[in-house]
């Protein structure tokens, strides 16, 4: 007899006490975290490089060790036993303590970095000083609060990514996409930008996997000047940023849906899928939450579009003999692109939008009216009565800091792991629009096999009632779906399958495929 847990219960069991391995793993991880916390009090630990290494290795080792102790004795398969019995994953005392701690950290990180040890005109102290050796080794510059955050962010994705792979080792799709986000975060978001800063100090910091509107600041004047001053490398980066918006992203979304970015590349999604995996069942599945989601996330898209347009418009000139891109040409181009997209959707996709066409029209006309007003009631210093920089800082504060950081990550243990992606990310909203209207991606369902266990809906981090689709045998084509595939991974009957196929028949709300459908063969033959 082996040491495997051979229980086949779908409901799982209430969690038992931590075994010896898990307890030792927790102690190891807490030692690493404790070193970082002690450094907040500016203790002189001596060799900072050594202590930073010990801290990171201890945290990483603790997480990996805990994962091995939790899953090694179990068979491959669904591993969500007892999530509603654990305080940390069911909004218990530990969850609230964790949420408050994370939220407090983000508030200090964004607004009070001096308490982390950041010194503008002098040597860093405290926690940030602990990371100086690593930062100087990579970029040649002292650490900032963002370098500290980026380092810990990367460590979290790598360590919890390994935990995620162990947990879902029965599913190759989950393993591959997790390796993907680990790679993109480590290489494209951490190492390459730091090394580029060492090789070319004039080049603005560039996370290569981010694109507009996620990096809403990319087309600000100081960055454009930085790209131009950096020569061919800088212009290549600027060109890559533009091509990513208009060519790379639309093409990949058409082929694979928004999952190519939200679940395979994006750092926000990477942290949510790895460190936030234990909280995915906390997403609100109510109809009210769905209504709030649609209004809020698309309002953010309107905001970021207008804000970016206003920022670029503010530093363009009017003299066509001096500038090939004038204010009039730029704002006209924006209006033409938006009008073309709106007209195409209204002409060819009107039936698929149904009543949502009304909301799309509201958003479109809002942007157009503001663009017209911007052109006639703005000058070189102000957009209407506001400075362009004020619009950017307002967006940065409300969306970039409060929503994506403080709420989006700090509230993982309370609101679920995809709060930012679902309610506030403009990138997810724009990719979701294309996924719904113009993509080959869908999740197919086999209604005759569904036993209505509810695993799929419970663990959908985007709040989609997957079971309702599965019971009817209806394809799932939702703007909010990030294609993480967890619904398929936790299904005990193999009902759900992520597919790319022809657009025709992709949205089949009128087709009901059940095992006892009397017209089943007629329907299949029509396909």
N, C-alpha and C positions, 0 to 999 in steps of 0.2 A: 504494500500500500504506500502511495506517495503522500506528500504533505499538502497536496492541492485541496482547496476548498471546492467541493463538488456540488454545491447547492445550485440548482437550476431555477430557483425562484425568480420570477420577473420582478416581484416587489422588493426583493432584497431583504436585509435584516437590519434592525437598529445597530449602529456601530458599537463594536466592543471597545474595551479600553485599548489604548495604544500598546503595541507590543514593544519588546525591548529595543529592537532596531529602530522603530519609529521614535521612541523616546530619546535615544542617543542622537538620532538625526536632528531632532528639534533642538537639543542642547548645542550641537555643533553649529547649526545655522544661527541660533541666538547669540553665540559667542561672536560670530562674524558681524552680526547686526549690532551687537553691543559695542564693538570697537568703533563703529561709525558714530553711534550715539554718544559715547564718551568723548569723541573728538569734537562734538558740538560745544563742549565746555572748554575747548582750547587747551587740552592737556598736552604736555610736552612728552610725546611717546618716543622721541628719538628718531630712529630710522623710519621716516614716513613711507618710503617705498616698500620696506619690509612689512610694515603693519597694514598697508593697503593690500598687499598681496595676500597676507594672512586672512584679512577680512573677507575679500572676494572669494578666495578658495574655500573658506569655511562656509560661507553662504551657499556657494555652488554645491559643495560636497553635502551639506545638510539636506538640500532639496533633492538631490539625486539619491541619496541614501534613504530618505523618507519614501521616495517613489518606489525604490526597489523593495523596501520592507512592506509597502502597502500592496504591491501588485505581483511580486515574484511568485507568491504561493497560490495565485489564482489562475484559472484558465484564461485564455484569450476570450474577449467578448465584452459585453456591456459592463461597465464598472462605475455605476452611479448609485451604488447601494447606500441607503441611509442618508441621503442628502438633506432630507427634511427633518432628520433627527439630530443633526449637528448644528451647534450654535453658530458656527462661522458661516455656514451655507444656508441658513434658514432665518436670517434677520434676527438672530439671537443676540445675547449680550456681547459675545466675542465679535460678531459682525458689526455692531454699532461701535464698539471700541476701535476696531480696525478701520471703519469708515471715517471716524472722527480723526484718527491719527493720520490717515492718508490725506484727508482734506486739509488738516493743519499743515502738513508738509508742503502741499501744493500752494497754499496761501503764502507761506514763508518763502518758497522757491520763487514765485512770481513777483511778490511785492516787497519782501523784506530779506533780500539775499545777504545783507550785512550780518544777519544773525546766523548765517551758515559760515561766515568767515570771509566774505568777499570784501576786498579792499581795493578801491579804484587806483589810488596813488600810493602804492606800497606793496609789501609782501602780504599774501593771503594768510589768514589764520584759520583756526578751527577745522571744520570738516573739509572745506574747499582746499586748504593747504595740504591735506592728506593726499589729494589727487594731483597736486602740482607735478610730482615726478613723472607720472604717466602722461599728463598733458604736454609737458616739455619734451618728453621723449618722442611723442607723435608729431606735434605741430610746432614745437619750439616755443610755445607761449604758456604763460601761467594758466592754471585752471580757472574757469568761471563756474557760476552755478549751473550753466547749461551743459558744460562738460561733465560735471558731477552727475547731473540728471541723465545725460546720454549714456554714461558708463553704466549706471545702475539699471537703466532701462534695458540696455543690451544684455547685461548679466541676467536680468529677470526673464527676458525672452529666451535666452539660451538654456537657463536652468529649468524653468517651467516648461519650456519646449521639450526638453528631454523627458520630463515627467508626463507630458501630454502624449508623446510618442509611445511611452511604455504603457500608458493607460489604454490607448487605442491601437495597440500593436496588431489587432486583428483586421485593421482596415488600412490598406496601402494608400488610399487617397488621403487620409488624414495624416499619415506619416510623411508623404511627399510634400504636401502643402505646408506642413509645419517646418520641415527642413528648408523649404523655400523662404518663409518669413524669417527664419533664423539667419539664413545666408544674407538676405537683402538688408536686414537690420545691422548685422555685423560688418558687412563689406561696404554697402552703399551709403548707409546712414552714419556709420561710426568711423571706420578706418580711412576710407578714401577721402572724405572731406577734410579730415585732420591732416592727412599726408599732403593733400593739395594745398592746404594753408601753408605748410612748410615750404613747398616748392614754388608757390606763387602767392606772396603775401597780399597782393592787391586784389586777388580774386575773392569775391564775396563767398561766405560759407554756403555751400550748396549740398543739400541732401538729395542725391541723384534720383531717389525713388519717389520724391514728392513732386507734384505738379499743381498748377493752378486748377481749381480754387483752394486746394488744401494749403499750398504755400502762397497765401493771398498777398504776401509782401514781395513777391519775386519781381514785380514790375515797378517797384518804387524807384524814384529818381536816383537815389544814391547807389542802388544795386545796378541799375542800367549803366551808370557812369563807371562803376567798378568793373562790370563785364567788358565795357569798351576799353578801359585803361589797361586791362589784362591781356590785350592783344588777341591773337587767333584763338587761344584757349578760352578766353572769356567770351568771345563771340560765338564759339562753338557751343558753349554751355547755354548762352542765351537762345541760340537757334534750336538747341535740343529742347529747351523749355517750351518753346512755341510749337515745335513739331509734336511734342508729347500731347499737347492739348488738342490739336486739330487733325492729327494723323494716327499716332501710335495708340492713344487711348480709344478713339472711336473704332478702330480696326479690331483691336483685341476684345473690346466689349461686344462687338458684333459677333465675333467668333465664339467667345467663351462666356459672355455675360460679365457682370461686374465682379465676379469671383476672382478673375485674373488679378485684380488689384486689391480688393477688400480682404481677401482671404489668402492671397499668395505673396503679396508684395508690401502692402501698407504696414507701417510700424504701429499705428493705432490699433489696427485689426490684429496685428501680431501679438501685442500685449494682451488684448482682450481675449484672444483664443488660447493663450498659454497661461499667463498669470491669472486671467479672469475666468478660466474654464470652470472652476468650482462654483461660479455664481450665475451661470447661463440660465438656470431654471428660474431665476428671479425676475426675468423680463415680464412686463405687464402684458397679458393677452387680451385685455378688455377692449371692447369696441371704442370706448372713450379714449383710451390710449392711442388707438389707431387714428382717430380723428385728430387728436392733438399732434401726433407725429406728422401727418400730412401737412397741416398748416404751419407748424413750426419749422420743419426742415426746408420747406420750399420758400418760406419767408427768409430764411438764412441765405438761400440761393439768390433771391432778388437783392438782398442787402449786399452780398459780396460782389455781385455783378455791377451794381451801381457804384459801390465803393471803389472797386478796381478801375472802372471807367473814369470816375472822378479824379482819382490819383494820377492816372496817365494824362488825362485831359489838362490837368493843372500845370504840367510842365512842358506841354507842346506849344509851338508858336503858331502865328497866323500868316506869316509871310511865306508864300509858296516858293518864292525865289531863293529862300534860305533853307527851308525845311521841305523834304519830300513828303513827310507825314505831318500835316497841319491839324489843328483842332477840328476844323470842319470835316476834313477827310476822315479822321479817326472816328468821330462820333457818328458820321454817316455810315461808315463801315460797320460799326457795332449794330446800328439800327437795321442795316440791310441783312446782316447775318441772322439776327434774331427774327426778323420778319420772314426770312426764307425758311427757317426751322419751324416757325409757327404755322406758316402757310402749308408746308409739307405735311405736318401732323394733322392739321384740320382737314386737308383734302383726302389724304390716304389712310389716316388712322383714327378718324373721327368716331367710328363705331366702337373701336377698342377702348377709347378714352371714356365713352359714355358721359355720365354727368361730371366727370373730372375735367372735361373740356372747358367747363365754366371757370374752374379754378385756374386752369392754364391761361385762359383768355384774360382773366383778372391780372395775373402776374405779368403777362406780356404787355398789356396796355399800361400798367403801372410803370414798367421800365421805360417804355417809349415816351410817355408823358414827361417823366423825370428827365430823360435825355434831351428832349426838346427844351424844357425849362432850363436845363443845365447850359445849353448852348446860348440861349438868349439872355439869361439872367446871372451869368457868372463872368468873372474877370480872371486875370492872371494870379490873383491872390486868394480869391474865395470862390467856392461853389455854392451858389445862392448866398446865404449869410454865414456859411461855415468854411473854415479853412480845410483844404483837402486832407491835410495831416490830421485834423481833428476827426474826420470821418474814419481814417485808417486806425487811429489810436482807439477810437470808440469800438470799432469792430474787433481790434486786437484784444481789448479788455473784456468785452462781453462774450465774444465767441472763442477767440484764441486762448484766453486765460481761464475765465470763469466756467464756460461751458465745456470745453474740451479737456481742461485739466482738473479744476477743482471738483466739478460735478461729474464729468465724464469718466474720470479714473478714480477719484476719491470716493465716489458713491458705488463702486463695484459691489461691495458686500450688501448694499441696501437696494439698489435699483437694477442690478444686473450688469453684465460686462460689456454691453454694446449700447449704453445710453447715448454716448456721443455719436456713434455711427448711425443710430436709429433716428435721433431727434435733432441733431445739430450739424452733422458733417455735410457741407455743400458738395464735396466730391462724391460722396455716396449717393446724394440726391440726384446729381446730374448723370452719374453712371446708371443709377436705377431707372431714370427716365428712358435712357437709350435701351436698357435691358428689357424694359416693358414694351417699347415700341419697335425696336429695331435690333434684334439679337436672335441667335440660334439656340440660346440656352433655355432649358426648362428642366423641371424635376418631374419625371413621369411617375405615375402611380398605378398599382395593380389592386383595384378595389376589392376583387374577389379574395385576395389573400389577407386583407386587413382584419385584425382582431380587435381593433379599437382600444388597444392598451393605453394609448395616449403618450407613449414615450416621446414621439416625434414632436408633438406640440409642447410638451413640458420642457424639453431641452432646446427648443428653438430660441436662440438668443435675440432674434429680431421680433419676437412676439407674434409670429404667424401661427394661426391655428392649422397646422399641417394635417392633423387628423381629419378635419372636415373635408379637405381635398381628397385624402386617401380613401375615405369611406365611399366617395362618389366615383373614384377612379379618374379624377380630373387632374390635368396637368397643373403644376404650380408655376405660375409666371407672375411674380410679384416684384415691384420696384425695390422693395426693402430687402429682399433675399440676397444675402452675401455669398451664397453658394458654399457655405462652410462644410456641408455634407453631414453634419452631426445627426440630423433627422434620419438619414439613411444608415448611419453607423450604429444608432441605438435601436433600430427597428429589428425585432426578433424574427420577422417573417420575410424580410427582403422585399418589402412593398415599394420602397422608394428608390429611384435611380436618377442620378444627375446625368443629363445628356445634352449633346449639341446636335441639332438636326435641322431639317428644312423649316422655314418660317410658316409655311402653310399648315394649318391645323395645330399650331403650337398652343394657341389659346382655345381650349375646347370646353367652355363652360356649358355647352348644350349637350355634350357627349357624356354619357354615364356608362362606364365599363364595369359591370359587376359580373360575378361568376354565373349568376342565374339570369343574365340578360337574354331575353328570347330572341333579340335581333343582333346578338353578338357577332355572328359570322358576317351578316350584312355590313355591319359597321367596320369590321376588320377588312373586308374586301374593298370597301370604299377608300381605305387608307392606302 
